[in-house]
Amino acid sequence: MLGDAEWGEVELLGKKLRRIWGRYAHTGVVEPDPGLPMAWDPAIPHSV
């Protein structure tokens, strides 16, 4: 899953992703981080 990624890169992306999950757990709204390598479509509702 992680391929040849260096541990430092995995750790940095993990921290960013955990921050997003934490905000979601607290507010019910997903706030994307432009530093993460994934697509985001704000037209799709992502709140509870």
mmCIF file as Biopython writes it, N, C-alpha, C and O atoms, coordinates in Angstrom:
data_model
#
loop_
_atom_site.group_PDB
_atom_site.id
_atom_site.type_symbol
_atom_site.label_atom_id
_atom_site.label_alt_id
_atom_site.label_comp_id
_atom_site.label_asym_id
_atom_site.label_entity_id
_atom_site.label_seq_id
_atom_site.pdbx_PDB_ins_code
_atom_site.Cartn_x
_atom_site.Cartn_y
_atom_site.Cartn_z
_atom_site.occupancy
_atom_site.B_iso_or_equiv
_atom_site.auth_seq_id
_atom_site.auth_asym_id
_atom_site.pdbx_PDB_model_num
ATOM 1   N N  . MET A ? 1  ? 0.821   -1.184 0.000  1.0 0.0 1  A 1 
ATOM 2   C CA . MET A ? 1  ? 0.000   0.000  0.000  1.0 0.0 1  A 1 
ATOM 3   C C  . MET A ? 1  ? 0.872   1.257  0.000  1.0 0.0 1  A 1 
ATOM 4   O O  . MET A ? 1  ? 0.548   2.229  -0.682 1.0 0.0 1  A 1 
ATOM 5   N N  . LEU A ? 2  ? 1.937   1.249  0.732  1.0 0.0 2  A 1 
ATOM 6   C CA . LEU A ? 2  ? 2.773   2.443  0.814  1.0 0.0 2  A 1 
ATOM 7   C C  . LEU A ? 2  ? 3.887   2.446  -0.216 1.0 0.0 2  A 1 
ATOM 8   O O  . LEU A ? 2  ? 4.547   3.464  -0.424 1.0 0.0 2  A 1 
ATOM 9   N N  . GLY A ? 3  ? 4.093   1.311  -0.858 1.0 0.0 3  A 1 
ATOM 10  C CA . GLY A ? 3  ? 5.104   1.236  -1.902 1.0 0.0 3  A 1 
ATOM 11  C C  . GLY A ? 3  ? 6.480   1.611  -1.392 1.0 0.0 3  A 1 
ATOM 12  O O  . GLY A ? 3  ? 6.925   1.124  -0.353 1.0 0.0 3  A 1 
ATOM 13  N N  . ASP A ? 4  ? 7.140   2.468  -2.121 1.0 0.0 4  A 1 
ATOM 14  C CA . ASP A ? 4  ? 8.503   2.894  -1.786 1.0 0.0 4  A 1 
ATOM 15  C C  . ASP A ? 4  ? 8.535   4.204  -1.010 1.0 0.0 4  A 1 
ATOM 16  O O  . ASP A ? 4  ? 9.577   4.857  -0.951 1.0 0.0 4  A 1 
ATOM 17  N N  . ALA A ? 5  ? 7.426   4.596  -0.423 1.0 0.0 5  A 1 
ATOM 18  C CA . ALA A ? 5  ? 7.366   5.875  0.303  1.0 0.0 5  A 1 
ATOM 19  C C  . ALA A ? 5  ? 8.318   5.855  1.490  1.0 0.0 5  A 1 
ATOM 20  O O  . ALA A ? 5  ? 8.428   4.854  2.199  1.0 0.0 5  A 1 
ATOM 21  N N  . GLU A ? 6  ? 8.992   6.958  1.691  1.0 0.0 6  A 1 
ATOM 22  C CA . GLU A ? 6  ? 9.879   7.116  2.843  1.0 0.0 6  A 1 
ATOM 23  C C  . GLU A ? 6  ? 9.035   7.289  4.103  1.0 0.0 6  A 1 
ATOM 24  O O  . GLU A ? 6  ? 7.928   7.825  4.046  1.0 0.0 6  A 1 
ATOM 25  N N  . TRP A ? 7  ? 9.560   6.832  5.240  1.0 0.0 7  A 1 
ATOM 26  C CA . TRP A ? 7  ? 8.807   6.899  6.486  1.0 0.0 7  A 1 
ATOM 27  C C  . TRP A ? 7  ? 8.420   8.339  6.839  1.0 0.0 7  A 1 
ATOM 28  O O  . TRP A ? 7  ? 7.316   8.570  7.333  1.0 0.0 7  A 1 
ATOM 29  N N  . GLY A ? 8  ? 9.287   9.287  6.600  1.0 0.0 8  A 1 
ATOM 30  C CA . GLY A ? 8  ? 8.982   10.689 6.907  1.0 0.0 8  A 1 
ATOM 31  C C  . GLY A ? 8  ? 7.765   11.192 6.146  1.0 0.0 8  A 1 
ATOM 32  O O  . GLY A ? 8  ? 6.955   11.943 6.689  1.0 0.0 8  A 1 
ATOM 33  N N  . GLU A ? 9  ? 7.636   10.782 4.893  1.0 0.0 9  A 1 
ATOM 34  C CA . GLU A ? 9  ? 6.487   11.184 4.082  1.0 0.0 9  A 1 
ATOM 35  C C  . GLU A ? 9  ? 5.203   10.532 4.603  1.0 0.0 9  A 1 
ATOM 36  O O  . GLU A ? 9  ? 4.156   11.174 4.681  1.0 0.0 9  A 1 
ATOM 37  N N  . VAL A ? 10 ? 5.301   9.247  4.957  1.0 0.0 10 A 1 
ATOM 38  C CA . VAL A ? 10 ? 4.146   8.531  5.510  1.0 0.0 10 A 1 
ATOM 39  C C  . VAL A ? 10 ? 3.695   9.189  6.807  1.0 0.0 10 A 1 
ATOM 40  O O  . VAL A ? 10 ? 2.498   9.375  7.031  1.0 0.0 10 A 1 
ATOM 41  N N  . GLU A ? 11 ? 4.652   9.540  7.659  1.0 0.0 11 A 1 
ATOM 42  C CA . GLU A ? 11 ? 4.332   10.170 8.939  1.0 0.0 11 A 1 
ATOM 43  C C  . GLU A ? 11 ? 3.655   11.530 8.737  1.0 0.0 11 A 1 
ATOM 44  O O  . GLU A ? 11 ? 2.671   11.839 9.409  1.0 0.0 11 A 1 
ATOM 45  N N  . LEU A ? 12 ? 4.177   12.333 7.823  1.0 0.0 12 A 1 
ATOM 46  C CA . LEU A ? 12 ? 3.610   13.657 7.558  1.0 0.0 12 A 1 
ATOM 47  C C  . LEU A ? 12 ? 2.176   13.549 7.023  1.0 0.0 12 A 1 
ATOM 48  O O  . LEU A ? 12 ? 1.283   14.258 7.489  1.0 0.0 12 A 1 
ATOM 49  N N  . LEU A ? 13 ? 1.960   12.671 6.055  1.0 0.0 13 A 1 
ATOM 50  C CA . LEU A ? 13 ? 0.623   12.510 5.507  1.0 0.0 13 A 1 
ATOM 51  C C  . LEU A ? 13 ? -0.332  11.943 6.556  1.0 0.0 13 A 1 
ATOM 52  O O  . LEU A ? 13 ? -1.504  12.317 6.595  1.0 0.0 13 A 1 
ATOM 53  N N  . GLY A ? 14 ? 0.164   11.048 7.401  1.0 0.0 14 A 1 
ATOM 54  C CA . GLY A ? 14 ? -0.666  10.487 8.469  1.0 0.0 14 A 1 
ATOM 55  C C  . GLY A ? 14 ? -1.119  11.556 9.452  1.0 0.0 14 A 1 
ATOM 56  O O  . GLY A ? 14 ? -2.272  11.558 9.884  1.0 0.0 14 A 1 
ATOM 57  N N  . LYS A ? 15 ? -0.220  12.460 9.804  1.0 0.0 15 A 1 
ATOM 58  C CA . LYS A ? 15 ? -0.583  13.546 10.722 1.0 0.0 15 A 1 
ATOM 59  C C  . LYS A ? 15 ? -1.678  14.424 10.123 1.0 0.0 15 A 1 
ATOM 60  O O  . LYS A ? 15 ? -2.635  14.800 10.801 1.0 0.0 15 A 1 
ATOM 61  N N  . LYS A ? 16 ? -1.517  14.747 8.824  1.0 0.0 16 A 1 
ATOM 62  C CA . LYS A ? 16 ? -2.512  15.591 8.161  1.0 0.0 16 A 1 
ATOM 63  C C  . LYS A ? 16 ? -3.864  14.885 8.114  1.0 0.0 16 A 1 
ATOM 64  O O  . LYS A ? 16 ? -4.901  15.496 8.373  1.0 0.0 16 A 1 
ATOM 65  N N  . LEU A ? 17 ? -3.844  13.599 7.782  1.0 0.0 17 A 1 
ATOM 66  C CA . LEU A ? 17 ? -5.096  12.853 7.688  1.0 0.0 17 A 1 
ATOM 67  C C  . LEU A ? 17 ? -5.772  12.713 9.051  1.0 0.0 17 A 1 
ATOM 68  O O  . LEU A ? 17 ? -6.995  12.813 9.146  1.0 0.0 17 A 1 
ATOM 69  N N  . ARG A ? 18 ? -4.987  12.482 10.107 1.0 0.0 18 A 1 
ATOM 70  C CA . ARG A ? 18 ? -5.566  12.395 11.454 1.0 0.0 18 A 1 
ATOM 71  C C  . ARG A ? 18 ? -6.159  13.733 11.883 1.0 0.0 18 A 1 
ATOM 72  O O  . ARG A ? 18 ? -7.173  13.760 12.580 1.0 0.0 18 A 1 
ATOM 73  N N  . ARG A ? 19 ? -5.548  14.835 11.480 1.0 0.0 19 A 1 
ATOM 74  C CA . ARG A ? 19 ? -6.087  16.162 11.792 1.0 0.0 19 A 1 
ATOM 75  C C  . ARG A ? 19 ? -7.452  16.353 11.114 1.0 0.0 19 A 1 
ATOM 76  O O  . ARG A ? 19 ? -8.384  16.880 11.722 1.0 0.0 19 A 1 
ATOM 77  N N  . ILE A ? 20 ? -7.560  15.923 9.856  1.0 0.0 20 A 1 
ATOM 78  C CA . ILE A ? 20 ? -8.831  16.027 9.135  1.0 0.0 20 A 1 
ATOM 79  C C  . ILE A ? 20 ? -9.892  15.182 9.817  1.0 0.0 20 A 1 
ATOM 80  O O  . ILE A ? 20 ? -11.021 15.636 10.004 1.0 0.0 20 A 1 
ATOM 81  N N  . TRP A ? 21 ? -9.538  13.941 10.197 1.0 0.0 21 A 1 
ATOM 82  C CA . TRP A ? 21 ? -10.492 13.064 10.886 1.0 0.0 21 A 1 
ATOM 83  C C  . TRP A ? 21 ? -10.909 13.655 12.234 1.0 0.0 21 A 1 
ATOM 84  O O  . TRP A ? 21 ? -12.074 13.567 12.621 1.0 0.0 21 A 1 
ATOM 85  N N  . GLY A ? 22 ? -9.969  14.248 12.936 1.0 0.0 22 A 1 
ATOM 86  C CA . GLY A ? 22 ? -10.282 14.864 14.224 1.0 0.0 22 A 1 
ATOM 87  C C  . GLY A ? 22 ? -11.262 16.010 14.079 1.0 0.0 22 A 1 
ATOM 88  O O  . GLY A ? 22 ? -12.210 16.129 14.856 1.0 0.0 22 A 1 
ATOM 89  N N  . ARG A ? 23 ? -11.033 16.860 13.076 1.0 0.0 23 A 1 
ATOM 90  C CA . ARG A ? 23 ? -11.958 17.966 12.823 1.0 0.0 23 A 1 
ATOM 91  C C  . ARG A ? 23 ? -13.341 17.436 12.453 1.0 0.0 23 A 1 
ATOM 92  O O  . ARG A ? 23 ? -14.362 17.971 12.886 1.0 0.0 23 A 1 
ATOM 93  N N  . TYR A ? 24 ? -13.356 16.374 11.643 1.0 0.0 24 A 1 
ATOM 94  C CA . TYR A ? 24 ? -14.635 15.779 11.245 1.0 0.0 24 A 1 
ATOM 95  C C  . TYR A ? 24 ? -15.375 15.221 12.469 1.0 0.0 24 A 1 
ATOM 96  O O  . TYR A ? 24 ? -16.582 15.416 12.610 1.0 0.0 24 A 1 
ATOM 97  N N  . ALA A ? 25 ? -14.653 14.536 13.340 1.0 0.0 25 A 1 
ATOM 98  C CA . ALA A ? 25 ? -15.270 13.966 14.539 1.0 0.0 25 A 1 
ATOM 99  C C  . ALA A ? 25 ? -15.826 15.060 15.441 1.0 0.0 25 A 1 
ATOM 100 O O  . ALA A ? 25 ? -16.854 14.873 16.092 1.0 0.0 25 A 1 
ATOM 101 N N  . HIS A ? 26 ? -15.152 16.192 15.477 1.0 0.0 26 A 1 
ATOM 102 C CA . HIS A ? 26 ? -15.564 17.292 16.352 1.0 0.0 26 A 1 
ATOM 103 C C  . HIS A ? 26 ? -16.713 18.120 15.754 1.0 0.0 26 A 1 
ATOM 104 O O  . HIS A ? 26 ? -17.634 18.517 16.468 1.0 0.0 26 A 1 
ATOM 105 N N  . THR A ? 27 ? -16.650 18.376 14.436 1.0 0.0 27 A 1 
ATOM 106 C CA . THR A ? 27 ? -17.609 19.297 13.823 1.0 0.0 27 A 1 
ATOM 107 C C  . THR A ? 27 ? -18.623 18.620 12.906 1.0 0.0 27 A 1 
ATOM 108 O O  . THR A ? 27 ? -19.682 19.186 12.637 1.0 0.0 27 A 1 
ATOM 109 N N  . GLY A ? 28 ? -18.309 17.400 12.416 1.0 0.0 28 A 1 
ATOM 110 C CA . GLY A ? 28 ? -19.175 16.735 11.455 1.0 0.0 28 A 1 
ATOM 111 C C  . GLY A ? 28 ? -18.993 17.231 10.036 1.0 0.0 28 A 1 
ATOM 112 O O  . GLY A ? 28 ? -19.754 16.855 9.145  1.0 0.0 28 A 1 
ATOM 113 N N  . VAL A ? 29 ? -17.992 18.073 9.812  1.0 0.0 29 A 1 
ATOM 114 C CA . VAL A ? 29 ? -17.719 18.622 8.485  1.0 0.0 29 A 1 
ATOM 115 C C  . VAL A ? 29 ? -16.294 18.267 8.087  1.0 0.0 29 A 1 
ATOM 116 O O  . VAL A ? 29 ? -15.362 18.409 8.879  1.0 0.0 29 A 1 
ATOM 117 N N  . VAL A ? 30 ? -16.135 17.802 6.849  1.0 0.0 30 A 1 
ATOM 118 C CA . VAL A ? 30 ? -14.803 17.483 6.345  1.0 0.0 30 A 1 
ATOM 119 C C  . VAL A ? 30 ? -14.194 18.740 5.746  1.0 0.0 30 A 1 
ATOM 120 O O  . VAL A ? 30 ? -14.786 19.365 4.866  1.0 0.0 30 A 1 
ATOM 121 N N  . GLU A ? 31 ? -13.024 19.107 6.217  1.0 0.0 31 A 1 
ATOM 122 C CA . GLU A ? 31 ? -12.292 20.247 5.669  1.0 0.0 31 A 1 
ATOM 123 C C  . GLU A ? 31 ? -11.023 19.693 5.031  1.0 0.0 31 A 1 
ATOM 124 O O  . GLU A ? 31 ? -10.085 19.333 5.742  1.0 0.0 31 A 1 
ATOM 125 N N  . PRO A ? 32 ? -10.978 19.619 3.695  1.0 0.0 32 A 1 
ATOM 126 C CA . PRO A ? 32 ? -9.830  19.009 3.034  1.0 0.0 32 A 1 
ATOM 127 C C  . PRO A ? 32 ? -8.551  19.805 3.242  1.0 0.0 32 A 1 
ATOM 128 O O  . PRO A ? 32 ? -8.583  21.011 3.485  1.0 0.0 32 A 1 
ATOM 129 N N  . ASP A ? 33 ? -7.443  19.119 3.143  1.0 0.0 33 A 1 
ATOM 130 C CA . ASP A ? 33 ? -6.124  19.743 3.256  1.0 0.0 33 A 1 
ATOM 131 C C  . ASP A ? 33 ? -5.492  19.705 1.873  1.0 0.0 33 A 1 
ATOM 132 O O  . ASP A ? 33 ? -5.284  18.620 1.330  1.0 0.0 33 A 1 
ATOM 133 N N  . PRO A ? 34 ? -5.177  20.866 1.283  1.0 0.0 34 A 1 
ATOM 134 C CA . PRO A ? 34 ? -4.612  20.867 -0.073 1.0 0.0 34 A 1 
ATOM 135 C C  . PRO A ? 34 ? -3.262  20.150 -0.162 1.0 0.0 34 A 1 
ATOM 136 O O  . PRO A ? 34 ? -2.787  19.871 -1.263 1.0 0.0 34 A 1 
ATOM 137 N N  . GLY A ? 35 ? -2.644  19.850 0.975  1.0 0.0 35 A 1 
ATOM 138 C CA . GLY A ? 35 ? -1.363  19.156 0.968  1.0 0.0 35 A 1 
ATOM 139 C C  . GLY A ? 35 ? -1.485  17.651 0.834  1.0 0.0 35 A 1 
ATOM 140 O O  . GLY A ? 35 ? -0.469  16.965 0.721  1.0 0.0 35 A 1 
ATOM 141 N N  . LEU A ? 36 ? -2.697  17.118 0.841  1.0 0.0 36 A 1 
ATOM 142 C CA . LEU A ? 36 ? -2.873  15.675 0.698  1.0 0.0 36 A 1 
ATOM 143 C C  . LEU A ? 36 ? -3.059  15.316 -0.772 1.0 0.0 36 A 1 
ATOM 144 O O  . LEU A ? 36 ? -3.757  16.021 -1.501 1.0 0.0 36 A 1 
ATOM 145 N N  . PRO A ? 37 ? -2.438  14.227 -1.206 1.0 0.0 37 A 1 
ATOM 146 C CA . PRO A ? 37 ? -2.499  13.834 -2.623 1.0 0.0 37 A 1 
ATOM 147 C C  . PRO A ? 37 ? -3.777  13.074 -2.976 1.0 0.0 37 A 1 
ATOM 148 O O  . PRO A ? 37 ? -3.718  11.900 -3.340 1.0 0.0 37 A 1 
ATOM 149 N N  . MET A ? 38 ? -4.926  13.734 -2.872 1.0 0.0 38 A 1 
ATOM 150 C CA . MET A ? 38 ? -6.180  13.081 -3.233 1.0 0.0 38 A 1 
ATOM 151 C C  . MET A ? 38 ? -7.144  14.123 -3.771 1.0 0.0 38 A 1 
ATOM 152 O O  . MET A ? 38 ? -7.045  15.307 -3.448 1.0 0.0 38 A 1 
ATOM 153 N N  . ALA A ? 39 ? -8.067  13.673 -4.587 1.0 0.0 39 A 1 
ATOM 154 C CA . ALA A ? 39 ? -9.053  14.579 -5.173 1.0 0.0 39 A 1 
ATOM 155 C C  . ALA A ? 39 ? -10.153 14.873 -4.166 1.0 0.0 39 A 1 
ATOM 156 O O  . ALA A ? 39 ? -10.434 14.067 -3.279 1.0 0.0 39 A 1 
ATOM 157 N N  . TRP A ? 40 ? -10.760 16.022 -4.314 1.0 0.0 40 A 1 
ATOM 158 C CA . TRP A ? 40 ? -11.846 16.426 -3.423 1.0 0.0 40 A 1 
ATOM 159 C C  . TRP A ? 40 ? -12.907 17.107 -4.253 1.0 0.0 40 A 1 
ATOM 160 O O  . TRP A ? 40 ? -12.602 18.030 -5.008 1.0 0.0 40 A 1 
ATOM 161 N N  . ASP A ? 41 ? -14.148 16.672 -4.130 1.0 0.0 41 A 1 
ATOM 162 C CA . ASP A ? 41 ? -15.250 17.275 -4.850 1.0 0.0 41 A 1 
ATOM 163 C C  . ASP A ? 41 ? -16.186 17.932 -3.844 1.0 0.0 41 A 1 
ATOM 164 O O  . ASP A ? 41 ? -17.013 17.248 -3.240 1.0 0.0 41 A 1 
ATOM 165 N N  . PRO A ? 42 ? -16.073 19.261 -3.649 1.0 0.0 42 A 1 
ATOM 166 C CA . PRO A ? 42 ? -16.901 19.933 -2.648 1.0 0.0 42 A 1 
ATOM 167 C C  . PRO A ? 42 ? -18.386 19.950 -3.011 1.0 0.0 42 A 1 
ATOM 168 O O  . PRO A ? 42 ? -19.213 20.313 -2.175 1.0 0.0 42 A 1 
ATOM 169 N N  . ALA A ? 43 ? -18.741 19.566 -4.238 1.0 0.0 43 A 1 
ATOM 170 C CA . ALA A ? 43 ? -20.152 19.525 -4.620 1.0 0.0 43 A 1 
ATOM 171 C C  . ALA A ? 43 ? -20.874 18.359 -3.950 1.0 0.0 43 A 1 
ATOM 172 O O  . ALA A ? 43 ? -22.102 18.360 -3.859 1.0 0.0 43 A 1 
ATOM 173 N N  . ILE A ? 44 ? -20.119 17.363 -3.479 1.0 0.0 44 A 1 
ATOM 174 C CA . ILE A ? 44 ? -20.719 16.225 -2.791 1.0 0.0 44 A 1 
ATOM 175 C C  . ILE A ? 44 ? -20.822 16.585 -1.323 1.0 0.0 44 A 1 
ATOM 176 O O  . ILE A ? 44 ? -19.811 16.945 -0.720 1.0 0.0 44 A 1 
ATOM 177 N N  . PRO A ? 45 ? -22.010 16.504 -0.715 1.0 0.0 45 A 1 
ATOM 178 C CA . PRO A ? 45 ? -22.139 16.846 0.710  1.0 0.0 45 A 1 
ATOM 179 C C  . PRO A ? 45 ? -21.353 15.866 1.584  1.0 0.0 45 A 1 
ATOM 180 O O  . PRO A ? 45 ? -21.499 14.650 1.466  1.0 0.0 45 A 1 
ATOM 181 N N  . HIS A ? 46 ? -20.525 16.418 2.454  1.0 0.0 46 A 1 
ATOM 182 C CA . HIS A ? 46 ? -19.682 15.596 3.325  1.0 0.0 46 A 1 
ATOM 183 C C  . HIS A ? 46 ? -19.887 15.942 4.790  1.0 0.0 46 A 1 
ATOM 184 O O  . HIS A ? 46 ? -18.930 15.920 5.564  1.0 0.0 46 A 1 
ATOM 185 N N  . SER A ? 47 ? -21.084 16.253 5.179  1.0 0.0 47 A 1 
ATOM 186 C CA . SER A ? 47 ? -21.317 16.566 6.578  1.0 0.0 47 A 1 
ATOM 187 C C  . SER A ? 47 ? -22.399 15.647 7.123  1.0 0.0 47 A 1 
ATOM 188 O O  . SER A ? 47 ? -23.193 15.085 6.369  1.0 0.0 47 A 1 
ATOM 189 N N  . VAL A ? 48 ? -22.420 15.501 8.443  1.0 0.0 48 A 1 
ATOM 190 C CA . VAL A ? 48 ? -23.411 14.625 9.071  1.0 0.0 48 A 1 
ATOM 191 C C  . VAL A ? 48 ? -24.519 15.462 9.670  1.0 0.0 48 A 1 
ATOM 192 O O  . VAL A ? 48 ? -25.459 14.917 10.249 1.0 0.0 48 A 1 
#
